[in-house]
């Protein structure tokens, strides 16, 4: 590894789907518990409690004629527009997702060829040395793609890498499961370049853990809660309380490990960008992070959030959040050269990662 090379973000982009789904759109759902029994609460009460915990009032779904590789391509094109680089100059296209090109009511997602190959073709990139590959890693997939890109760039194997996070979770939801209200669709893309930078801007350090032995199936694919459903399709399921408990203990430790590797103290961090999974959980993670550092007070503006209006789009939440922030589209959240930002994510596996970045 060349210690003089830093992986620098030179372009970002996102695609925010056009179909807006509000909480009221779930008022007619038949919500069941995991045993298939009717929940003894009104839908109004279920939705009210859901909003109180998650902070979500609306989310976005992709139009039915679009699949994940389509919206990922839109995000990639947006990133090219912001970076002004030649698309043929990419050495790698890393695409994080979990379900492939899943169409509404389809039994399974399209995975052959890979989504990265499909996106490269849709971008009309002719260069055979632009290597596309997929990265299924749960919700932390985009951030893990950033980590892999950093290794490519610092090793000298690549000069320019695109990392995309895209998902259409609306296609894998069980409408009888209250957790279905969490999920959304979206795509975000980032272009990184290896640079010998006197300002030391770029990726400073990162950390990843995978607690699969005890926690591999806290998120999984399983049958519908509706006992009368006779189809073969499986749906996204989550042991929410266990994920919550695991996240509060694990994420702060992984973040601290990445900060220690970077030689950065928490008080020097301008923003903490956390995977938009659940507002209550993210705020509790942040509180525990500062508590771990002996600080009782959390800066009020340290954690921008989009979950209230975009929902949880898995691998797309972080690159979308980053793009909106860097382009000045998040009210009361600004940045300047030299700011240090920490990314963190948790998801199926259980996989947890964190990355420290200094803005150019």
C-alpha positions, 0 to 999 in steps of 0.5 A, a space after each residue: 500500500 502506498 501511504 502517500 495515496 489518499 482515496 478522494 471523492 470526486 463526484 456523487 450522485 443519487 436517484 430519489 424515486 418519484 412515487 411517494 408513499 405516506 404512512 396513511 397509505 398503510 391504513 388499509 393493510 391487514 397487519 399480522 404478528 409473526 404467528 399469523 394472528 391479527 394485531 389487536 390494535 387499530 392501524 391508526 395506532 400501529 402507524 402512530 407508534 411506528 412513526 414515533 419509533 422510526 421517525 418515518 412519515 413517508 418513503 419513496 418507491 421506484 416506478 414499476 417499470 424500473 428495476 434496481 439496475 435502472 435507478 442505479 444507472 440514473 445515480 451513476 449518471 448524476 455522479 458523472 455529471 458532478 465529477 465531469 470525468 470520462 466514464 471510460 476512465 473507470 477501473 472498477 464499478 462496484 455495485 452494492 445491493 441485496 436482491 438483484 433486479 427484482 420486479 413487482 410480484 416476481 419470485 426471484 431477482 435477476 442476478 445474471 449477468 451481475 447488476 454491475 455488468 448491466 449498469 456498465 452496459 446501460 452507461 454505454 462504457 466500452 472499456 473492457 478494463 472497466 471491471 464491474 462486480 456486485 457486492 451483496 453485504 447487507 445494508 453496509 454494502 455501499 460503505 464496504 464498497 468504499 473500503 474495497 475501492 480504497 484498497 484498490 486505489 492505495 495499492 495502485 491497482 486502480 486510479 478511479 473507482 465508482 461505488 454504487 448502492 441501489 435497492 428496490 426493497 418495495 419489491 420484497 415486502 410482506 404487506 402483513 408485516 409492520 416492518 414493511 413500513 420501514 423500507 424504501 427504494 433508492 440509489 446513490 453513487 460515488 466516484 473515488 480517485 487515487 490522489 497524492 494530496 498535500 492536504 491529506 483529504 480523502 479516506 483516512 481509515 476504516 473498520 469492519 466486523 461480521 458477527 455471523 456466528 450468533 447473529 447471521 439471521 437477525 435479518 433474513 428472507 422468510 414466509 409471509 405472516 399470512 398463513 393463507 399465502 400459497 405462493 413461493 415468494 419469500 419476504 424480508 424479515 427482521 428481529 427488530 428488537 435484537 437488531 436494535 440491541 446489537 446495534 447499540 452495543 456494536 456500532 459505537 465500538 466499530 466507529 471508535 476503532 476507525 477513529 483510533 486508526 485515523 488518529 482522530 478524536 471524536 470532538 474533531 468530527 464535524 458530521 456522523 453519517 449513519 445508515 438511515 435504518 431507524 431514527 430512534 436507533 440511530 440517535 441511541 447509537 450516536 448517544 452511546 458513541 459519545 458516552 463511550 468517549 465520556 461525553 454526555 452531550 451530543 452536538 445537536 447538528 452532528 447527525 443529518 438524517 433523511 429517514 423521515 421522508 426517504 425511509 430505509 433504502 438499505 445500501 442507498 441511504 448513505 450515498 444518497 445522504 452524502 450526495 444531498 449533504 455535499 450538494 447543499 440540499 440538507 437544511 442546516 447541515 453545511 460543510 467546508 474544506 477540512 471537515 472530518 466526517 465519519 460513516 457507519 452502517 449495520 445490516 444483515 450478517 450482522 455486518 458493521 462498518 465505519 469509515 473516516 473521511 476528510 473533505 477536500 
